[in-house]
Amino acid sequence: MGNSASALPYKIGEETHPSTRPGSYGFAIHNGNRKSDHLPVTVFKASKSALAQTPLVKGSTTHDPSLTQIFPALHHFQKTKTLIHPNILKVYATLDTDFPNDGKDSGSGGGGSSSSSIMSPSSSVMSYGSSSSTAKSQISTDSITNQSTLRSALEQMPTTGDLIIVTEPVIPLSDYLDNLQYDDSFTDAQRANAVSWGIYNVINAITFLHSHAKVAHGNISPSAIYVTPSGDFKLSTLQLLTPIGIADGASGPTPHFRHFERDVTNNLYRCPERIEGRWDAISTSAVHVMDAYSLGVLLPEIYAHIGCGTNGKLPMKLEKACKRLSSSSMAGRPRIGPLVRCPVFDNEYIKTLSFLDTLATQDVESKIVFWKSLPDLLNINNKNGTGTNSNSSKQVLSSRVAKYKILPILQSTIVQLTTVDNGLTQDVHKRECLALLPTLFSTSTSYLTPEEFQTQLSPVVELLFRVNDRAVRGSLLSRITLFAKLLDGPTLNRVVFEPMCSGFSDSSAPLRELTLKSSIVLVEHLTPANLEKLTRYLVRLQGDAEDSIRTNTVIFIGKVAPNLSHMARSKLILPAFMRAMGDGFVPCRLAGLKAIRACRDYFEEKKLATDVLPAIAPSLVDSNEDVRMESMKVVEELLEILRDVGDRLSEEERARALMEGNTGTSAGTASSFTHTAGSSTSSLGKMAGIGPNSQT
């Protein structure tokens, strides 16, 4: 492959399924992610040299290039880029590493298919290589009629590189059913609903091919179905995709289909006329005939898996339909589309997910009702403290649907509402936003880890805090404890605190008060700069016209004091409490006094006597009895503190005096010793005839 694959905006990870597995058609499956934002993807990768050497039929010893995997793989590689439908595997990017320039436009957006058009029914030419390259070869696989043509085409085509197809995250159907079988969070009824939804997807995909793309799939089998993390079934493996009756004039399926279909499709899923080679009958039949037979055989095969929740049996409601679909009579096989009206697909699970898939076409009132009903469908209100469901039997939608389907839709809806209608100026958009916010956050906290919440919800929260609407802001502030728990410090400072500060000066008193009450949760996460910013707002709120806001501000200052620096506390708390004690609202004066008691340890001892007690003194003769009693309690507590301080100072003074007394006694003793020594010396001097009066 060389380094040409590095041109893709995706990183190819570890291999999860080898290219030799049954139903792989030469493509290995890898995990992967988008380089820009680590969006998970699935990567299908096939070596063209291996494809050209591997027989279509396992164990075959033929070396005929017309019966190897290369041409069906090239057919699939080309066709997979041209079909777009919600139930057909979504392709983000494709690359033939022999012609890396041809893949530059593929998947540049990373969120959709690399093509924006539906394949023309008569499209038959696959072009490989740069349009400016002289080595470009055009291989018309649909019109190949003999082995010599295939050999010639293979000789013209480079086969040293890889075919790479990047798609939405999926796993093979067999893996999904195995996982479903051993997932204890599902009941059998929920497993059956999940499988019925998947089959509903497949029916819609095949109907699209027949009715709109005017082609037959030709390879309907378990290996043609992949499943997303949310449980959506996606149709793929387009190795035999063919129009009926128009490709070569009027004679039916393309030569490519006729040449390869026997070795690509398992005999179990081939209708009798295919096995018998009655192409004239197929060419004059309806486009659904071949696929209808395959589907009629496929459905019992799927339900035979124990993971389907039906004890390995086909639901009785589908038995008659499957018999008609797999009829040996071509005329007796019905169209596939009407099968969706079968009672097995008439359940709350399918109705809910179908509504989600058609959300863009629903009116706002219907969407509002739907958003409000989601918590009950997810049984979120019955979740216990561990995040698991205490009564999963009442849960209609699975946790995987909630996490991988509903949450992304909720998030994208918020983004659309807040960006298309900037500020939610239209009432209808605001109502929808308010209806889905409770579901968004309850679903997120129930099914996302803290790390996932941080990654997925922080951009949404940021958008919502920019919305200049009081109802939306109130809804966010009521969940501030949730944000403080699940978002990291930098995000809380930048995404939550900074935009919410506008609420401190809002003209709505309830919003100002809610902003104040919500801020207390964020204090321990705020940066020093934002703490300083908060204190300025608190000082301003002490002059608010609303009595309750002034009172709560004082209480807030008392609670925030431990988080402030020494300098910030010295500047803020005593002046704030003094203003509160002079407030005309009795509860505010009481709050100021109680705050002093709560913060007494933050005052310097000297200031207690020189500043705090004098500030409290007027409250001792307040006109309100409660204030007088509270102020007396504060004074008594502070006097007790000051008595302890006085006692300590007295002990320090006595200890100092004692030390000074000991020092004085020692000095007197030393003086006496010196005097005695001097006298002795004088006496000795006289005895020796030495001294001022001695004579020689």
For each residue, the residues with C-beta under 8 A, 3 or more apart:
1: 4 5 97 161 162
2: 5 97 161
3: 6
4: 1 7 95 97 100 161
5: 1 2 8 12 95 97 162 164
6: 3
7: 4 95 100 103 104
8: 5 12 93 95 103 107 164 166
9: 34 35 36 93 107 108 110
10: 32 33 34 35 41 43 92 93 107 110 166
11: 32 33 34 35
12: 5 8 30 32 43 45 164
13: 30 31 32 33 43
14: 30 31
15: 18 28 29 30
16: 29 30 31 171
17: 21 24 28 29 172
18: 15 21 24 28
19: 24 26 27 28 45 46 47 50
20: 24
21: 17 18 24
22: 223
23: 172 221 222 223 237
24: 17 18 19 20 21 27 28 29 223
25: 69 72 73 76 223 237 239 264
26: 19 46 47 50 51 54 69 70 73
27: 19 24 44 45 46 73 163 165
28: 15 17 18 19 24 44 45 46
29: 15 16 17 24 42 43 44 172
30: 12 13 14 15 16 42 43 44 45
31: 13 14 16 40 42 43
32: 10 11 12 13 40 41 42 43 166
33: 10 11 13 38 39 40 41
34: 9 10 11 37 38 39 41 92 110
35: 9 10 11 38
36: 9 39 110
37: 34
38: 33 34 35
39: 33 34 36 110
40: 31 32 33 169
41: 10 32 33 34 92 166 167 168 169
42: 29 30 31 32 166 167 168 169 170 171 226
43: 10 12 13 29 30 31 32 164 165 166 167
44: 27 28 29 30 163 164 165 166 167
45: 12 19 27 28 30 162 163 164 165
46: 19 26 27 28 50 51 69 73 162 163
47: 19 26 50 51 162
48: 51 52 70 73 98 158 159 160 161 162 163
49: 52 53 159 160
50: 19 26 46 47 53 54 69
51: 26 46 47 48 54 68 69 70 73 159 163
52: 48 49 65 68 69 70 154 159
53: 49 50 68
54: 26 50 51 68 69
55: 58 59 60 61 62 67 68 69 263
56: 60 67 68 69 72 260 263 264
57: 60 67 263
58: 55
59: 55
60: 55 56 57 67
61: 55
62: 55 67
63:
64: 67 68 147
65: 52 68 70 147 150 151 154
66: 71 147 150 151 259
67: 55 56 57 60 62 64 263
68: 51 52 53 54 55 56 64 65 71
69: 25 26 46 50 51 52 54 55 56 72 73
70: 26 48 51 52 65 73 74 154 159
71: 66 68 74 75 141 144 150 153 256 260
72: 25 56 69 75 76 239 240 260 264
73: 25 26 27 46 48 51 69 70 76 77 163 239
74: 70 71 77 78 126 128 139 141 163
75: 71 72 78 79 126 141 142 238 239 240 241 256
76: 25 72 73 79 80 237 238 239 241
77: 73 74 80 81 94 96 163 165
78: 74 75 81 82 126
79: 75 76 82 83 119 238 241
80: 76 77 83 89 91 94 165 236 238
81: 77 78 91 94 106 113 114 115
82: 78 79 115 117 118 119 123
83: 79 80 88 113 118 119 209 213 238
84: 88 90 112 113 115 116 117 118
85: 88 204 205 208
86: 201 204 232 357
87: 201 202 204 205 208 232 233 234 235
88: 83 84 85 205 208 234 235 236
89: 80 167 168 170 226 234 235 236
90: 84 112 113 167 168 234
91: 80 81 94 106 107 113 114 115 165 166 167
92: 10 34 41 106 107 110 111 112 113 114 166 167 168
93: 8 9 10 103 106 107 108 110 114 164 165 166
94: 77 80 81 91 103 106 107 114 163 164 165 166
95: 4 5 7 8 100 102 103 106 162 163 164
96: 77 99 100 102 103 128 161 162 163 164
97: 1 2 4 5 100 161 162 163 164
98: 48 128 129 158 159 160 161
99: 96 102 103 128 129 130 133 158
100: 4 7 95 96 97 103 104
101: 104 130
102: 95 96 99 128 129 130
103: 7 8 93 94 95 96 99 100 106 164
104: 7 100 101 108
105: 108 114
106: 81 91 92 93 94 95 103 114
107: 8 9 10 91 92 93 94 110 114 166
108: 9 93 104 105
109: 112
110: 9 10 34 36 39 92 93 107
111: 92
112: 84 90 92 109
113: 81 83 84 90 91 92 116
114: 81 91 92 93 94 105 106 107
115: 81 82 84 91
116: 84 113
117: 82 84
118: 82 83 84 212 213
119: 79 82 83 123 213 215 241
120: 123
121: 213 214 215 243 246
122: 243 246 247
123: 82 119 120
124: 140 141 142 143 247 254
125: 138 139 140 142
126: 74 75 78 138 139 140 141
127: 136 138 139
128: 74 96 98 99 102 136 137 138 139 157
129: 98 99 102 133 135 136 137
130: 99 101 102 133 136
131: 136
132:
133: 99 129 130 136
134:
135: 129 158
136: 127 128 129 130 131 133
137: 128 129 153 156 157
138: 125 126 127 128
139: 74 125 126 127 128 153 156 157
140: 124 125 126 143 144
141: 71 74 75 124 126 144 153 256
142: 75 124 125 242 247 254 255 256 257
143: 124 140 247 248 254 255 256
144: 71 140 141 149 150 153 255 256 259
145: 149 255
146: 149 150
147: 64 65 66 150 151
148: 151 152
149: 144 145 146 152 153
150: 65 66 71 144 146 147 153 154 259
151: 65 66 147 148 154 155
152: 148 149 155 156
153: 71 137 139 141 144 149 150 156 157
154: 52 65 70 150 151 157 159
155: 151 152
156: 137 139 152 153
157: 128 137 139 153 154
158: 48 98 99 135 161
159: 48 49 51 52 70 98 154
160: 48 49 98
161: 1 2 4 48 96 97 98 158
162: 1 5 45 46 47 48 95 96 97
163: 27 44 45 46 48 51 73 74 77 94 95 96 97
164: 5 8 12 43 44 45 93 94 95 96 97 103
165: 27 43 44 45 77 80 91 93 94
166: 8 10 32 41 42 43 44 91 92 93 94 107
167: 41 42 43 44 89 90 91 92 170 236
168: 41 42 89 90 92 228 234
169: 40 41 42 228 229
170: 42 89 167 226 227 228 234
171: 16 42 175 176 179 226 227
172: 17 23 29 175 176 223 225 226 227
173: 176 177 198 222 223 225 226 227 233 302
174: 177 178 222
175: 171 172 178 179 227
176: 171 172 173 179 180 198 227 231 307
177: 173 174 180 181 195 302 305 307 308
178: 174 175 181 182 307
179: 171 175 176 182 183 307
180: 176 177 183 186 191 194 195 307 308 309
181: 177 178 191 305 306 307
182: 178 179 307
183: 179 180 186
184:
185: 388 389 392 398 399
186: 180 183 190 191 194 309 392 398
187: 190 191 309 392 393
188: 191 192 309 310 311
189: 192 193 309 393
190: 186 187 193 194 309 349 392 395 398
191: 180 181 186 187 188 194 195 307 308 309
192: 188 189 195 196 308 309 310 315
193: 189 190 196 197 347 349 350 396
194: 180 186 190 191 197 198 231 309 349 398
195: 177 180 191 192 198 199 302 303 307 308 309
196: 192 193 199 200 344 345 347 349 350
197: 193 194 200 201 231 232 233 349 350 353
198: 173 176 194 195 201 202 225 227 231 232 233
199: 195 196 202 203 233 299 302 345
200: 196 197 203 204 340 345 350 354
201: 86 87 197 198 204 205 232 233 234 235
202: 87 198 199 205 206 225 233 235 295
203: 199 200 206 207 295 336 337 339 340
204: 85 86 87 200 201 207 208 340
205: 85 87 88 201 202 208 209 233 234 235
206: 202 203 209 210 217 220 235 288 291 295 336
207: 203 204 210 211 335 336 337
208: 85 87 88 204 205 211 212 213
209: 83 205 206 212 213 215 216 217 241 291
210: 206 207 213 214 215 216 287 288 291 335 336 337
211: 207 208 214 337
212: 118 208 209
213: 83 118 119 121 208 209 210
214: 121 210 211 243 287
215: 119 121 209 210 241 242 243 244 287
216: 209 210 241 242 243 244 253 287 288 290 291
217: 206 209 220 224 235 238 240 241 291 294
218: 240 241 242 253 257 261 265 290 291
219: 224 237 238 239 240 261 264 265 269 294
220: 206 217 224 269 291 294 295 298
221: 23 224 237 265 266 268 269 294 298
222: 23 173 174 225 298 301 302
223: 22 23 24 25 172 173 237
224: 217 219 220 221 235 236 237
225: 172 173 198 202 222 233 234 235 236
226: 42 89 170 171 172 173 233 234 236
227: 170 171 172 173 175 176 198 231 232 233 234
228: 168 169 170 231 232 234 404
229: 169 400 403 404
230: 400 401 403 404 405
231: 176 194 197 198 227 228 398 400 401 405
232: 86 87 197 198 201 227 228 405
233: 87 173 197 198 199 201 202 205 225 226 227
234: 87 88 89 90 168 170 201 205 225 226 227 228
235: 87 88 89 201 202 205 206 217 224 225
236: 80 88 89 167 224 225 226
237: 23 25 76 219 221 223 224
238: 75 76 79 80 83 217 219 241
239: 25 72 73 75 76 219 260 264
240: 72 75 217 218 219 256 257 260 261 264 265
241: 75 76 79 119 209 215 216 217 218 238
242: 142 215 216 218 247 253 254 256 257
243: 121 122 214 215 216 246 247 253 254 287
244: 215 216 252 253 282 283 285 286 287
245: 250 251 252 283 284
246: 121 122 243 249 250
247: 122 124 142 143 242 243 252 253 254 255
248: 143 251 252 254 255
249: 246
250: 245 246 283
251: 245 248 279 280 283
252: 244 245 247 248 279 280 282 283 284
253: 216 218 242 243 244 247 257 258 261 279 282 283
254: 124 142 143 242 243 247 248 257 258
255: 142 143 144 145 247 248 258 259
256: 71 75 141 142 143 144 240 242 259 260
257: 142 218 240 242 253 254 260 261
258: 253 254 255 261 279
259: 66 144 150 255 256
260: 56 71 72 239 240 256 257 263 264
261: 218 219 240 253 257 258 264 265 270 274
262: 265 270 274
263: 55 56 57 67 260
264: 25 56 72 219 239 240 260 261
265: 218 219 221 240 261 262 269 270 274 294
266: 221 269 270
267: 270 275
268: 221 297 301
269: 219 220 221 265 266 293 294 297 298
270: 261 262 265 266 267 274 275 293 294
271: 274 275 289 290 293 294 330
272: 275 276 328
273: 276 278 281 282 289 330
274: 261 262 265 270 271 277 278 282 290
275: 267 270 271 272
276: 272 273
277: 274
278: 273 274 281 282
279: 251 252 253 258 282 283
280: 251 252 283 284
281: 273 278 284 285 330
282: 244 252 253 273 274 278 279 285 289 290
283: 244 245 250 251 252 253 279 280
284: 245 252 280 281
285: 244 281 282 289 330
286: 244 289 335
287: 210 214 215 216 243 244
288: 206 210 216 291 292 333 335 336
289: 271 273 282 285 286 292 293 330 333
290: 216 218 271 274 282 293 294
291: 206 209 210 216 217 218 220 288 294 295 336
292: 288 289 295 296 325 333 334 335 336
293: 269 270 271 289 290 296 297 325 326 327 333
294: 217 219 220 221 265 269 270 271 290 291 297 298
295: 202 203 206 220 291 292 298 299 325 336
296: 292 293 299 321 322 323 324 325 326 327 333
297: 268 269 293 294 300 301 322 326
298: 220 221 222 269 294 295 301 302
299: 199 295 296 302 303 314 318 322 325
300: 297 303 304 314 322
301: 222 268 297 298 304
302: 173 177 195 199 222 298 299 305 308
303: 195 299 300 308 310 312 313 314 315 318
304: 300 301 308 312 313 314
305: 177 181 302 308 312
306: 181 311 312
307: 176 177 178 179 180 181 182 191 195
308: 177 180 191 192 195 302 303 304 305 312
309: 180 186 187 188 189 190 191 192 194 195
310: 188 192 303 313 314 315
311: 188 306
312: 303 304 305 306 308
313: 303 304 310
314: 299 300 303 304 310 318 319 322
315: 192 303 310 318 319 344
316: 319
317: 321 342 343 344
318: 299 303 314 315 321 322 342 344
319: 314 315 316 322 323
320: 323 324
321: 296 317 318 324 325 334 339 342
322: 296 297 299 300 314 318 319 325 326
323: 296 319 320 326 327
324: 296 320 321 327 332 333 334
325: 292 293 295 296 299 321 322 333 334 336 339
326: 293 296 297 322 323 333
327: 293 296 323 324 332 333
328: 272 332
329: 332 333
330: 271 273 281 285 289 333
331:
332: 324 327 328 329
333: 288 289 292 293 296 324 325 326 327 329 330
334: 292 321 324 325 338 339
335: 207 210 286 288 292 338
336: 203 206 207 210 288 291 292 295 325 339
337: 203 207 210 211 340
338: 334 335 341
339: 203 321 325 334 336 342
340: 200 203 204 337 345
341: 338 345
342: 317 318 321 339 345 346
343: 317 346
344: 196 315 317 318 347
345: 196 199 200 340 341 342 350
346: 342 343 350 351
347: 193 196 344 350 351
348: 351 352 377 396
349: 190 193 194 196 197 352 353 396 397
350: 193 196 197 200 345 346 347 353 354
351: 346 347 348 354 355
352: 348 349 355 356 377 396 397
353: 197 349 350 356 357 397 401 405
354: 200 350 351 357 358
355: 351 352 358 359 362 370
356: 352 353 359 405 406 409
357: 86 353 354
358: 354 355 361 362
359: 355 356 362 367 409 413
360:
361: 358
362: 355 358 359 366 367 370
363: 366 367
364: 367 368 428 429 431 432
365: 368 369
366: 362 363 369 370
367: 359 362 363 364 370 371 432 435
368: 364 365 371 372 431 432 435
369: 365 366 372 373
370: 355 362 366 367 373 374
371: 367 368 374 432 435 436 439
372: 368 369 375 435 439
373: 369 370 376 377
374: 370 371 377 378 406 439 443
375: 372 378 379 380 381 438 439 442 443
376: 373 379 381
377: 348 352 373 374 395 396 397
378: 374 375 395 396 397 402 406 443 446
379: 375 376 382 383 389 391 392 394 395 396
380: 375 383 442 443 446
381: 375 376
382: 379 389 390 391 394
383: 379 380 387 388 389 390 446
384: 387 388 389 390
385:
386:
387: 383 384 446 447
388: 185 383 384
389: 185 379 382 383 384 392 395 399
390: 382 383 384
391: 379 382 394 395
392: 185 186 187 190 379 389 395
393: 187 189
394: 379 382 391
395: 190 377 378 379 389 391 392 398
396: 193 348 349 352 377 378 379
397: 349 352 353 377 378 401 402 406
398: 185 186 190 194 231 395 401 402
399: 185 389 402 403 447
400: 229 230 231 403 404 405
401: 230 231 353 397 398 404 405 406
402: 378 397 398 399 405 406 407 443 446 447
403: 229 230 399 400 406 407 447 448
404: 228 229 230 400 401 407 408
405: 230 231 232 353 356 400 401 402 408 409
406: 356 374 378 397 401 402 403 409 410 443
407: 402 403 404 410 411 440 443 444 447 448 456
408: 404 405 411 412
409: 356 359 405 406 412 413
410: 406 407 413 414 436 439 440 443
411: 407 408 414 415 440 456 457 460
412: 408 409 415 416
413: 359 409 410 416 417 432 436
414: 410 411 417 418 433 436 440 460 463 464
415: 411 412 418 419 460 463
416: 412 413 419 420
417: 413 414 420 421 424 429 432 433
418: 414 415 421 422 423 424 433 463 464 466 467
419: 415 416 422 463
420: 416 417 429
421: 417 418 424 425 426 429
422: 418 419 425
423: 418 467 468 469
424: 417 418 421 429 430 433 467 469 472
425: 421 422 429
426: 421 429 430
427: 430 431
428: 364 431 432
429: 364 417 420 421 424 425 426 432 433
430: 424 426 427 433 434 469 471 472
431: 364 368 427 428 434 435
432: 364 367 368 371 413 417 428 429 435 436
433: 414 417 418 424 429 430 436 437 467 472
434: 430 431 437 471 472 475
435: 367 368 371 372 431 432 438 439
436: 371 410 413 414 432 433 439 440
437: 433 434 440 441 464 472 475 476
438: 375 435 441 442 475
439: 371 372 374 375 410 435 436 442 443
440: 407 410 411 414 436 437 443 444 460
441: 437 438 444 445 479 482
442: 375 380 438 439 445 446
443: 374 375 378 380 402 406 407 410 439 440 446 447
444: 407 440 441 447 448 453 456 457
445: 441 442 448 453 482 486
446: 378 380 383 387 402 442 443
447: 387 399 402 403 407 443 444
448: 403 407 444 445 452 453 456 457
449: 452 453
450: 453 454 485 486
451: 454 455
452: 448 449 455 456
453: 444 445 448 449 450 456 457 486 487
454: 450 451 457 458 486 487 488 491
455: 451 452 458
456: 407 411 444 448 452 453 459 460
457: 411 444 448 453 454 460 461 486 487
458: 454 455 461 462 487 491 495
459: 456 462 463
460: 411 414 415 440 456 457 463 464
461: 457 458 464 465 476 483 487 495 496
462: 458 459 465 466 495 499
463: 414 415 418 419 459 460 466 467
464: 414 418 437 460 461 467 472 476
465: 461 462 473 476 495 496 499 500
466: 418 462 463 499
467: 418 423 424 433 463 464 472 473
468: 423
469: 423 424 430 472 473
470: 473 474 506 508 511
471: 430 434 474 475
472: 424 430 433 434 437 464 467 469 475 476
473: 465 467 469 470 476 477 500 503 511
474: 470 471 477 478 510 511 514
475: 434 437 438 471 472 478 479
476: 437 461 464 465 472 473 479 480 500
477: 473 474 480 500 503 514 515 518
478: 474 475 514 518
479: 441 475 476 482 483
480: 476 477 483 484 496 518 521 522
481: 484 485 521
482: 441 445 479 485 486
483: 461 479 480 486 487 492 496
484: 480 481 487 492 521 522 525
485: 450 481 482
486: 445 450 453 454 457 482 483
487: 453 454 457 458 461 483 484 491 492 495 496
488: 454 491 492
489: 492 493 525 527
490: 493 494
491: 454 458 487 488 494 495 496
492: 483 484 487 488 489 495 496 497 522 525 526
493: 489 490 496 497 498 525 526 527 530
494: 490 491 497 498
495: 458 461 462 465 487 491 492 498 499
496: 461 465 480 483 487 491 492 493 499 500 522
497: 492 493 494 500 501 519 522 526 530
498: 493 494 495 501 530
499: 462 465 466 495 496 502
500: 465 473 476 477 496 497 503 515 518 519
501: 497 498 504 515 533 537
502: 499 505 506
503: 473 477 500 506 511 512 514 515
504: 501 512 515 516 537 540 541
505: 502 512 537 540
506: 470 502 503 511 512 515
507:
508: 470 511 512
509: 512 513 544 545 546 549
510: 474 513 514
511: 470 473 474 503 506 508 514 515
512: 503 504 505 506 508 509 515 516 541 544 546 549
513: 509 510 516 517 546 548 549 552
514: 474 477 478 503 510 511 517 518
515: 477 500 501 503 504 506 511 512 518 519
516: 504 512 513 519 520 541 549 552 553 556
517: 513 514 520 552 556
518: 477 478 480 500 514 515 521 522
519: 497 500 515 516 522 523 534 556
520: 516 517 523 556 559 560
521: 480 481 484 518
522: 480 484 492 496 497 518 519 525 526
523: 519 520 526 531 534 559 560 563
524: 563
525: 484 489 492 493 522
526: 492 493 497 522 523 530 531 534 563
527: 489 493 530 531
528: 531 532 565
529: 532 533
530: 493 497 498 526 527 533 534
531: 523 526 527 528 534 535 563 564 568
532: 528 529 535 536 568
533: 501 529 530 536 537
534: 519 523 526 530 531 537 538 560
535: 531 532 538 539 560 564 568 572
536: 532 533 539 540
537: 501 504 505 533 534 540 541
538: 534 535 541 542 553 556 557 560 572 576
539: 535 536 542 572 576
540: 504 505 536 537 543 544
541: 504 512 516 537 538 544 549 550 553
542: 538 539 550 553 554 576 579 580
543: 540 550
544: 509 512 540 541 549 550 553
545: 509
546: 509 512 513 549 550
547: 550 551 585 587 588
548: 513 551 552
549: 509 512 513 516 541 544 546 552 553
550: 541 542 543 544 546 547 553 554 580 583 585 588
551: 547 548 554 555 580 585 587 588 591
552: 513 516 517 548 549 555 556
553: 516 538 541 542 544 549 550 556 557 576
554: 542 550 551 557 558 576 577 580 588 591 592 595
555: 551 552 558 559 591 595
556: 516 517 519 520 538 552 553 559 560
557: 538 553 554 560 561 572 573 576 577 595
558: 554 555 561 573 591 594 595 598 599
559: 520 523 555 556 562
560: 520 523 534 535 538 556 557 563 564
561: 557 558 564 569 572 573 598 599 602
562: 559
563: 523 524 526 531 560
564: 531 535 560 561 568 569 572 573
565: 528 568 569
566: 569 570
567: 570 571
568: 531 532 535 564 565 571 572
569: 561 564 565 566 572 573 602
570: 566 567 573 574
571: 567 568 575
572: 535 538 539 557 561 564 568 569 575 576
573: 557 558 561 564 569 570 576 577 595 599 602
574: 570 577 578 603 607 611 612 615
575: 571 572 578 579
576: 538 539 542 553 554 557 572 573 579 580 592
577: 554 557 573 574 580 581 592 593 595 596 599 615
578: 574 575 581 582 592 615
579: 542 575 576 582 583 592
580: 542 550 551 554 576 577 583 588 589 591 592 595
581: 577 578 589 592 593 615 616 618 619
582: 578 579 589 618
583: 550 579 580 588 589 592
584: 588
585: 547 550 551 588 589
586: 589 590 624 626 627
587: 547 551 590 591
588: 547 550 551 554 580 583 584 585 591 592
589: 580 581 582 583 585 586 592 593 619 622 624 627
590: 586 587 593 594 626 627 630
591: 551 554 555 558 580 587 588 594 595
592: 554 576 577 578 579 580 581 583 588 589 595 596
593: 577 581 589 590 596 597 616 619 627 630 631 634
594: 558 590 591 597 598 630
595: 554 555 557 558 573 577 580 591 592 598 599
596: 577 592 593 599 600 612 616 634
597: 593 594 600 633 634 637
598: 558 561 594 595
599: 558 561 573 577 595 596 602 603
600: 596 597 603 608 637 638 641
601:
602: 561 569 573 599
603: 574 599 600 607 608 611 612
604: 607 608
605: 608 609 641 642 645
606: 609 610
607: 574 603 604 610 611 612
608: 600 603 604 605 611 612 613 638 641 642 645
609: 605 606 612 613 642
610: 606 607 613 614
611: 574 603 607 608 614 615
612: 574 596 603 607 608 609 615 616 638
613: 608 609 610 616 617 635 638 639 642
614: 610 611 617
615: 574 577 578 581 611 612 618
616: 581 593 596 612 613 619 620 631 634 635 638
617: 613 614 620 635
618: 581 582 615 621 622
619: 581 589 593 616 622 627 628 630 631
620: 616 617 628 631 632 635
621: 618 628
622: 589 618 619 627 628 631
623: 627
624: 586 589 627 628
625: 628 629
626: 586 590 629 630
627: 586 589 590 593 619 622 623 624 630 631
628: 619 620 621 622 624 625 631 632
629: 625 626 632 633
630: 590 593 594 619 626 627 633 634
631: 593 616 619 620 622 627 628 634 635
632: 620 628 629 635 636
633: 597 629 630 636 637
634: 593 596 597 616 630 631 637 638
635: 613 616 617 620 631 632 638 639
636: 632 633 639 640
637: 597 600 633 634 640 641
638: 600 608 612 613 616 634 635 641 642
639: 613 635 636 642 643
640: 636 637 643 644
641: 600 605 608 637 638 644 645
642: 605 608 609 613 638 639 645 646
643: 639 640 646 647
644: 640 641 647 648
645: 605 608 641 642 648 649
646: 642 643 649 650
647: 643 644 650 651
648: 644 645 651 652
649: 645 646 652 653
650: 646 647 653 654
651: 647 648 654 655
652: 648 649 655 656
653: 649 650 656 657
654: 650 651 657 658
655: 651 652 658 659
656: 652 653 659 660
657: 653 654 660 661
658: 654 655 661 662
659: 655 656 662 663
660: 656 657 663 664
661: 657 658 664 665
662: 658 659 665 666
663: 659 660 666 667
664: 660 661 667 668
665: 661 662 668 669
666: 662 663 669 670
667: 663 664 670 671
668: 664 665 671 672
669: 665 666 672 673
670: 666 667 673 674
671: 667 668 674 675
672: 668 669 675 676
673: 669 670 676 677
674: 670 671 677 678
675: 671 672 678 679
676: 672 673 679 680
677: 673 674 680 681
678: 674 675 681 682
679: 675 676 682 683
680: 676 677 683 684
681: 677 678 684 685
682: 678 679 685 686 691
683: 679 680 686 687
684: 680 681 687 688
685: 681 682 688 690 691 694
686: 682 683 689 690 691 694
687: 683 684
688: 684 685
689: 686 694 695 696
690: 685 686 694
691: 682 685 686 694
692:
693:
694: 685 686 689 690 691
695: 689
696: 689
